[in-house]
């Protein structure tokens, strides 16, 4: 993570769709990853699926408002992320900034 070519941390997040991993473990790992990115000043790329409320709660608790976060996927979201949108950029903006990423 400290290597100069490491420019961000991600894609990280919560995915409750298949429930292959216990939710409490997913949340614990997600929190550790967020704290590492904040500590190192690395932008975040977040994926969340059917875990919007927990994602929003954890982001609010762990990530300063000034930290850059891009949400890559929110497939099948049934409820909008409300206040968490203050943390997020739109995927298109990321693709415009990183034209070789796709």
N, CA, C and O of each residue as an XYZ file, in Angstrom:
408
protein
N       0.815     -1.203      0.000
C       0.000      0.000      0.000
C       0.856      1.264      0.000
O       0.387      2.320     -0.424
N       2.076      1.180      0.457
C       2.925      2.370      0.499
C       3.696      2.602     -0.799
O       4.319      3.649     -0.977
N       3.652      1.633     -1.694
C       4.344      1.774     -2.972
C       3.736      2.944     -3.748
O       2.515      3.101     -3.749
N       4.551      3.763     -4.403
C       4.025      4.934     -5.113
C       3.059      4.599     -6.247
O       2.246      5.440     -6.630
N       3.136      3.404     -6.780
C       2.199      3.029     -7.848
C       0.853      2.566     -7.305
O      -0.097      2.387     -8.066
N       0.772      2.376     -6.016
C      -0.508      2.046     -5.388
C      -1.251      3.356     -5.160
O      -0.895      4.130     -4.272
N      -2.269      3.599     -5.951
C      -2.928      4.898     -5.926
C      -4.266      4.895     -5.199
O      -4.827      5.962     -4.950
N      -4.792      3.721     -4.853
C      -6.090      3.653     -4.179
C      -6.258      2.274     -3.556
O      -5.481      1.356     -3.820
N      -7.281      2.149     -2.729
C      -7.632      0.861     -2.130
C      -9.017      0.477     -2.627
O      -9.975      1.236     -2.478
N      -9.111     -0.684     -3.206
C     -10.413     -1.133     -3.668
C     -10.236     -2.128     -4.799
O      -9.159     -2.339     -5.356
N     -11.268     -2.661     -5.062
C     -12.665     -2.503     -4.706
C     -12.917     -3.264     -3.410
O     -12.625     -4.456     -3.314
N     -13.457     -2.572     -2.419
C     -13.776     -3.169     -1.128
C     -15.235     -2.873     -0.810
O     -15.848     -1.999     -1.423
N     -15.781     -3.602      0.145
C     -17.153     -3.310      0.542
C     -17.863     -4.512      1.116
O     -17.249     -5.494      1.532
N     -19.179     -4.401      1.124
C     -20.048     -5.434      1.679
C     -20.921     -6.004      0.578
O     -21.441     -5.264     -0.257
N     -21.081     -7.309      0.576
C     -21.942     -7.970     -0.404
C     -22.760     -9.029      0.328
O     -22.250    -10.087      0.699
N     -24.021     -8.725      0.523
C     -24.906     -9.633      1.257
C     -25.755    -10.495      0.325
O     -26.577    -11.281      0.795
N     -25.570    -10.360     -0.980
C     -26.460    -11.032     -1.927
C     -26.489    -12.544     -1.741
O     -27.567    -13.128     -1.625
N     -25.330    -13.183     -1.711
C     -25.292    -14.639     -1.580
C     -25.079    -15.100     -0.148
O     -25.296    -16.271      0.164
N     -24.660    -14.202      0.721
C     -24.361    -14.540      2.114
C     -23.345    -15.671      2.228
O     -23.499    -16.572      3.052
N     -22.301    -15.619      1.393
C     -21.235    -16.618      1.466
C     -20.324    -16.394      2.661
O     -19.713    -17.337      3.163
N     -20.228    -15.159      3.115
C     -19.388    -14.811      4.266
C     -20.283    -14.194      5.331
O     -21.177    -13.410      5.012
N     -20.050    -14.540      6.592
C     -20.876    -13.950      7.659
C     -20.786    -12.424      7.624
O     -19.712    -11.858      7.420
N     -21.907    -11.780      7.821
C     -21.975    -10.322      7.719
C     -21.089     -9.623      8.741
O     -20.488     -8.595      8.428
N     -20.995    -10.155      9.949
C     -20.160     -9.497     10.958
C     -18.687     -9.546     10.563
O     -17.943     -8.606     10.842
N     -18.260    -10.620      9.922
C     -16.868    -10.704      9.462
C     -16.640     -9.754      8.292
O     -15.613     -9.078      8.238
N     -17.585     -9.693      7.356
C     -17.473     -8.743      6.248
C     -17.323     -7.321      6.778
O     -16.481     -6.558      6.307
N     -18.148     -6.976      7.762
C     -18.104     -5.621      8.317
C     -16.776     -5.351      9.014
O     -16.213     -4.266      8.866
N     -16.275     -6.309      9.761
C     -15.007     -6.148     10.467
C     -13.850     -5.929      9.487
O     -13.013     -5.049      9.693
N     -13.810     -6.725      8.435
C     -12.757     -6.591      7.423
C     -12.899     -5.255      6.696
O     -11.902     -4.577      6.448
N     -14.117     -4.876      6.357
C     -14.388     -3.603      5.677
C     -13.879     -2.431      6.523
O     -13.239     -1.518      6.000
N     -14.159     -2.457      7.809
C     -13.707     -1.387      8.709
C     -12.185     -1.323      8.739
O     -11.614     -0.234      8.677
N     -11.525     -2.461      8.832
C     -10.051     -2.474      8.842
C      -9.493     -1.911      7.540
O      -8.509     -1.171      7.554
N     -10.112     -2.256      6.420
C      -9.654     -1.756      5.128
C      -9.855     -0.246      5.032
O      -8.978      0.467      4.542
N     -11.001      0.244      5.495
C     -11.264      1.682      5.469
C     -10.247      2.435      6.323
O      -9.714      3.463      5.904
N      -9.987      1.924      7.504
C      -9.031      2.585      8.394
C      -7.638      2.631      7.774
O      -6.938      3.635      7.904
N      -7.233      1.567      7.108
C      -5.934      1.540      6.455
C      -5.861      2.594      5.356
O      -4.876      3.326      5.261
N      -6.886      2.674      4.535
C      -6.901      3.653      3.443
C      -6.853      5.080      3.981
O      -6.135      5.925      3.446
N      -7.612      5.347      5.031
C      -7.603      6.687      5.624
C      -6.223      6.994      6.203
O      -5.689      8.085      6.004
N      -5.655      6.038      6.909
C      -4.333      6.219      7.515
C      -3.271      6.537      6.449
O      -2.406      7.385      6.666
N      -3.342      5.858      5.306
C      -2.357      6.040      4.247
C      -2.741      7.131      3.252
O      -1.971      7.440      2.343
N      -3.916      7.712      3.418
C      -4.368      8.762      2.518
C      -4.700      8.280      1.122
O      -4.571      9.030      0.154
N      -5.130      7.027      1.011
C      -5.470      6.452     -0.292
C      -6.971      6.580     -0.556
O      -7.780      6.295      0.327
N      -7.345      7.007     -1.764
C      -8.764      7.011     -2.130
C      -9.337      5.596     -2.063
O      -8.602      4.610     -2.115
N     -10.650      5.517     -1.949
C     -11.342      4.236     -1.828
C     -12.257      3.996     -3.013
O     -12.863      4.924     -3.549
N     -12.348      2.747     -3.409
C     -13.342      2.314     -4.380
C     -14.224      1.294     -3.668
O     -13.754      0.251     -3.214
N     -15.513      1.618     -3.581
C     -16.456      0.831     -2.783
C     -17.417      0.068     -3.679
O     -17.934      0.602     -4.661
N     -17.644     -1.176     -3.328
C     -18.693     -2.012     -3.934
C     -19.645     -2.388     -2.805
O     -19.211     -2.804     -1.731
N     -20.930     -2.240     -3.051
C     -21.902     -2.713     -2.072
C     -23.075     -3.343     -2.809
O     -23.521     -2.849     -3.844
N     -23.560     -4.439     -2.254
C     -24.724     -5.094     -2.851
C     -25.595     -5.611     -1.721
O     -25.176     -6.427     -0.900
N     -26.821     -5.109     -1.710
C     -27.817     -5.478     -0.707
C     -27.298     -5.264      0.719
O     -27.632     -6.008      1.640
N     -26.471     -4.225      0.868
C     -25.881     -3.908      2.172
C     -25.791     -2.395      2.349
O     -24.899     -1.898      3.036
N     -26.705     -1.674      1.735
C     -26.605     -0.223      1.678
C     -26.631      0.431      3.060
O     -25.848      1.342      3.328
N     -27.519     -0.023      3.930
C     -27.617      0.600      5.254
C     -26.339      0.400      6.063
O     -25.848      1.342      6.685
N     -25.801     -0.805      6.062
C     -24.563     -1.064      6.794
C     -23.387     -0.314      6.171
O     -22.536      0.211      6.889
N     -23.335     -0.261      4.845
C     -22.264      0.468      4.171
C     -22.295      1.937      4.567
O     -21.264      2.517      4.907
N     -23.467      2.529      4.522
C     -23.608      3.943      4.886
C     -23.214      4.179      6.342
O     -22.490      5.128      6.642
N     -23.676      3.338      7.230
C     -23.368      3.494      8.658
C     -21.863      3.404      8.904
O     -21.303      4.213      9.645
N     -21.213      2.428      8.288
C     -19.782      2.229      8.490
C     -18.979      3.371      7.865
O     -18.025      3.858      8.473
N     -19.350      3.802      6.664
C     -18.653      4.922      6.032
C     -18.736      6.177      6.899
O     -17.739      6.873      7.089
N     -19.919      6.460      7.420
C     -20.096      7.642      8.272
C     -19.219      7.572      9.512
O     -18.681      8.586      9.958
N     -19.077      6.384     10.062
C     -18.325      6.217     11.302
C     -16.815      6.205     11.081
O     -16.068      6.617     11.968
N     -16.353      5.749      9.938
C     -14.926      5.483      9.743
C     -14.190      6.409      8.779
O     -12.965      6.516      8.843
N     -14.918      7.076      7.891
C     -14.248      7.835      6.834
C     -14.574      9.322      6.966
O     -15.745      9.700      6.964
N     -13.544     10.169      7.082
C     -13.802     11.607      7.143
C     -14.478     12.096      5.862
O     -14.282     11.526      4.789
N     -15.262     13.139      5.984
C     -15.965     13.682      4.820
C     -15.011     14.104      3.705
O     -15.372     14.069      2.529
N     -13.808     14.498      4.073
C     -12.857     14.997      3.087
C     -12.141     13.883      2.317
O     -11.438     14.167      1.347
N     -12.303     12.636      2.725
C     -11.602     11.514      2.084
C     -12.322     11.134      0.796
O     -13.550     11.049      0.772
N     -11.561     10.904     -0.277
C     -12.167     10.595     -1.579
C     -12.635      9.142     -1.646
O     -11.873      8.210     -1.390
N     -13.912      8.979     -1.999
C     -14.510      7.651     -2.141
C     -15.277      7.607     -3.450
O     -16.027      8.528     -3.772
N     -15.086      6.538     -4.197
C     -15.848      6.313     -5.420
C     -16.644      5.030     -5.258
O     -16.088      3.985     -4.919
N     -17.942      5.108     -5.500
C     -18.766      3.909     -5.467
C     -18.809      3.314     -6.857
O     -19.254      3.954     -7.809
N     -18.339      2.075     -6.963
C     -18.292      1.416     -8.258
C     -19.622      0.772     -8.586
O     -20.158      0.975     -9.675
N     -20.152      0.008     -7.671
C     -21.373     -0.735     -7.958
C     -22.331     -0.666     -6.778
O     -21.935     -0.800     -5.620
N     -23.577     -0.456     -7.097
C     -24.637     -0.663     -6.122
C     -25.743     -1.411     -6.868
O     -26.838     -0.880     -7.055
N     -25.456     -2.637     -7.290
C     -26.478     -3.367     -8.043
C     -27.629     -3.800     -7.150
O     -27.448     -4.109     -5.972
N     -28.787     -3.815     -7.726
C     -29.976     -4.313     -7.051
C     -30.262     -3.568     -5.749
O     -30.842     -4.135     -4.822
N     -29.857     -2.302     -5.677
C     -30.101     -1.526     -4.466
C     -31.590     -1.291     -4.315
O     -32.257     -0.857     -5.255
N     -32.103     -1.572     -3.150
C     -33.528     -1.374     -2.912
C     -33.797     -0.071     -2.184
O     -34.913      0.446     -2.225
N     -32.782      0.462     -1.518
C     -32.930      1.750     -0.847
C     -31.753      2.624     -1.226
O     -30.629      2.134     -1.341
N     -31.996      3.923     -1.425
C     -30.889      4.791     -1.813
C     -29.956      5.051     -0.641
O     -30.374      5.057      0.517
N     -28.701      5.262     -0.959
C     -27.770      5.725      0.062
C     -28.031      7.225      0.213
O     -27.893      7.978     -0.751
N     -28.393      7.645      1.377
C     -28.776      9.040      1.579
C     -27.558      9.886      1.902
O     -26.929     10.429      0.993
N     -27.217     10.007      3.152
C     -26.103     10.849      3.544
C     -24.772     10.327      3.033
O     -23.817     11.094      2.911
N     -24.691      9.052      2.734
C     -23.419      8.488      2.285
C     -23.008      9.058      0.934
O     -21.834      8.982      0.571
N     -23.944      9.625      0.185
C     -23.589     10.167     -1.123
C     -22.585     11.300     -0.993
O     -21.911     11.629     -1.969
N     -22.465     11.895      0.163
C     -21.460     12.948      0.342
C     -20.051     12.386      0.202
O     -19.105     13.137     -0.038
N     -19.905     11.080      0.350
C     -18.603     10.446      0.245
C     -18.270     10.001     -1.175
O     -17.132      9.623     -1.455
N     -19.228     10.042     -2.053
C     -19.089      9.286     -3.284
C     -18.995     10.136     -4.529
O     -19.537     11.239     -4.597
N     -18.305      9.608     -5.499
C     -18.247     10.178     -6.832
C     -18.996      9.232     -7.757
O     -19.320      8.106     -7.382
N     -19.255      9.683     -8.918
C     -19.948      8.843     -9.893
C     -18.908      8.063    -10.695
O     -17.844      8.587    -11.024
N     -19.221      6.829    -11.000
C     -18.285      5.966    -11.706
C     -17.778      6.629    -12.982
O     -16.594      6.525    -13.304
N     -18.643      7.296    -13.698
C     -18.245      7.933    -14.943
C     -17.086      8.897    -14.710
O     -16.168      8.965    -15.527
N     -17.116      9.633    -13.619
C     -16.025     10.557    -13.331
C     -14.717      9.812    -13.145
O     -13.668     10.279    -13.588
N     -14.769      8.669    -12.500
C     -13.563      7.869    -12.328
C     -13.044      7.399    -13.678
O     -11.843      7.462    -13.942
N     -13.932      6.935    -14.520
C     -13.513      6.458    -15.842
C     -12.924      7.592    -16.679
O     -11.982      7.377    -17.442
N     -13.479      8.806    -16.535
C     -12.917      9.936    -17.248
C     -11.535     10.292    -16.727
O     -10.663     10.691    -17.499
N     -11.330     10.154    -15.438
C     -10.036     10.462    -14.834
C      -9.009      9.361    -15.064
O      -7.807      9.627    -15.050
N      -9.458      8.144    -15.275
C      -8.571      7.006    -15.487
C      -8.939      6.320    -16.802
O      -9.456      5.203    -16.784
N      -8.683      6.964    -17.938
C      -9.168      6.433    -19.219
C      -8.592      5.076    -19.581
O      -9.184      4.366    -20.394
N      -7.470      4.691    -19.015
C      -6.895      3.384    -19.337
C      -7.374      2.293    -18.400
O      -6.888      1.163    -18.465
N      -8.322      2.616    -17.528
C      -8.773      1.659    -16.514
C      -9.780      0.657    -17.075
O     -10.093     -0.323    -16.400
N     -10.282      0.863    -18.253
C     -11.270     -0.060    -18.806
C     -10.879     -0.546    -20.170
O     -11.605     -1.333    -20.777
